[in-house]
């Protein structure tokens, strides 16, 4: 019964996707949001890219660097659907993460 109440109504127009913003910051309080594309979780720089799934729910892709490796985290058990603008953000995030991983 709970699932039926939480299902989206076909009569309600889908809400436009909003940009995912990173809210956490490193302990020293500094934040780096070049174009609101990335920020920090703890000491780790991450990039978050808003996307959707196949039924138009808001989701997020996360890119981070772990021990000189680039990690791409998608929505758990979901498919990420990206617009051309979101794809450009993902491309930029992967490029920046690759440069960071090479250092």
LINWO-V961215 format. One line per field, one symbol per residue. ss: DSSP state (A for helix, B for strand, O for the rest). phi: phi as a letter, one per 30 degrees, with the letter a starting at -180 (. if undefined). psi: psi as a letter, one per 30 degrees, with the letter a starting at -180 (. if undefined). A space follows every 10 residues. Layout:
ss: ???
phi: ???
psi: ???
This chain:
ss: OAAAAAOOOO OOOOOOOOOO OOOOOOOOOO OOOAAAOBBB BOOBBBBBBB BBOOOOOBBB BBBBBBOOBB BBBOOOOOOO BOOAAAAAAA AAAAAAAAAA AAO
phi: .ddddcdddd dcdddddcdd cdcdbdedid bbbeihcbab biccdbbbbd abcdciddbb cbcbcbhibd ccccdeibcc ccdddddddd eddddddddd ddd
psi: eeeeffkkkf fkkkkkklkk kkflllfgfk kjhjggelbk jbfkklkkkk alafggkkak kkklkjhgkk kjklkkglkk kkleeeeeee eeeeeeeeee ff.
